Amino acid sequence: MPITFEEKTKQFYISTDNTTYIIELLDGKIPVHRYWGNTLKNMPSIENTNADFNTIYCIENTENPSALSTGTLPLEYGIYGTGDMREPAVSVQLADGSFTLEPEYLSHKIYKGKRSINGLPSSYAVNDDATTLELTLADKASNINIILYYTVFEEYDIITRSTKIVNLSEKPIDIKRISSACVDFYDSSLEIVHLPGSWARERHIERSKPNHGIMRFDSKRGASGHCENPFIAMCEPNATETNGDVYAMNLVYSGNFEIVAELDPFNTLRTLIGINSFNFSWKLNPNEEFASPETVMTYSSKGFGDMSRNLHNFYRNRLCRGKYQHSARPVLINNWEATYFDFNEEKILAIAEKAKEVGIDMLVLDDGWFGKRNNDDSSLGDWYSNKEKLPNGLAGLGKKLNGLGMKFGVWFEPEMVSPDSDLYKIHPDWCIHIDGRTPHLGRNQLVLDLSRIEVCDYIIGFLTETLSNAPISYVKWDMNRYISDISSTELSHRYMLGLYSVLEAVTSKFPDVLFEGCAGGGGRFDPGMLYYFPQIWCSDDTDAVERLYIQYGTSFAYPTCTMGSHISACPNHQIGRTTPFSMRGNVAMSGQFGYELDLSTLTVDEIKTAKEQVAFYKAHRETIQFGDMFRLSSPFESNIASWQYISKDKNEVVAFFFTITGKANTLHKMIKLQGLETDCNYKCAENGKIYSGAYLMQFGLPAFQNADYISNIIVLKKEI
Ligand code: DGJ
């Protein structure tokens, strides 16, 4: 059994194939965090460790002053009020105004499988391949229960956690903070890695050593946002891609989140992750319960590469769902950077014809097909075709595209309304606003209040109608502003619950449609969204060089099959850089491949290259989209970015090499491959050369550095 309870030591052992997580009930009452790391079958109970957990000046246990103090122990779920003065995992204001809880062990259940979290996205078990521990703590004085959930997915080396608060008292309470998970790393020298960024610069990698005190990464933007990601990794100071202890936590949530890391005076590093407690308060009436989002956690002693592969594998298999979860995704062309708002049916069909010639599977019609939208200042909410641009509507255009042998995809921004729209005229109160104040615009638009059921029904209604009446195989679901003008402490989370209910309804009504998430590029790239959308537009920055950083950083948590990535025109529209067509292709092929330019402007040579790119991608997309990814060289640390994929059957290797800026008079740099079989031979598809796995991993392949923007893909086949 992957979860056991030892009565004698009062310890819970939560075990994956390679790791163990241990909780001990101190005096049978208070859950203490004892261990998280490589498999450990026996842990002495806390009294038998000879360690000294008490310090001078701690708050004493009332019944037994010489007992260990919660102020210095590594706790499983830190609670303020009785001696633990660190950042609390939970904060609840009781009806009498006080905040103190003293939750102690009440009961536990261990069972096969996993329950879903009401109204929230979460990972799932298949054929009961997970085991769950529900650990119920009770605060007797207030009659508030806290339930800690742990689910272990043994073969994925993943443990998920979430928390529930149940109000069994007769009075309402206010939840001010509820962390999904809290981990106290005892005697820590760990460093912290997070993924900060901004619009067009999402998910860069930052690593630092925490000082004593509190570090905080969060979003108050109403979406997980461009500026932080709900991901954190703690690592040993010497951890690398291939070595060292790494602990990751990733929140399955797409709204305001917080990650708090506190290094206490005794060097315990407490990390909390959950809904943002900033301006948050949730009234819980008697007999009601509140469930936190889920946190996905993985540990590896083999560095960041193994950490990422654990998360990738888990997200592909136990978080993403639907028809496209495991099937190869189409190569698409999107008209956004080709035409922006300036298109009509004729122009779109011309792009499609050229795309068909190149071998592209699907055309995606982006923003501007509806209402009177010719720029970004009107019509969001008026989801009917603009007859001047599309005289035959979406249905007519879709039929013509299907006639060409192409699938049809359409852009929507369902959560928004333009003040200049019919919808706004009819329902001006449907936008998020504070009574008596004028709501603030972002990209000339307002946000619909998805905490209201009638607004959710309206969105489900127009999407159902549009997707039923036109041959639409793909939806790009965009969200182009953050949420301001919040009128209550519950609204931000209620918005997310509304959004998730809409996404559940629409994606289950249209199981054959491929949904791609988007939020001004990658402004809502998180595990919550991946539960509904198997892919997400990675960034509005389509520059090949910038994308090396963005995609490298994104891959820390998220698999390649989730990252939308397109070839666009040069000079690049976001940064003005000109990079070779081949490099743009090789970068875009390290993701969900597509094009986003006017193919009729390409040279004959470029069209030939495009045909080769599409054919190459189709031949190898199973390996790239669903194989194991190994990062070989970081653009954040060197001039060369490189990564590699190994197919699930381990027979094909596709390795990508990119040189960012060239240097005069240099030799090539050897890039060592990873994850191969030492004793097997691998044949290079391009030149027929045969290399041993040992050679490729110990000596490597050359990346040339004598010019800017060199890029290369090498395919190796295992000799069987
Ligand atoms: C932002 C997206 O990221 C772009 O790809 C494009 O769809 C625009 N919105 C359209 O307004």
Residues whose N, C-alpha, C, O or C-beta is under 5 A from the ligand:
A	BS01	DGJ	W336 D366 D367 C518 G520 G521 D540
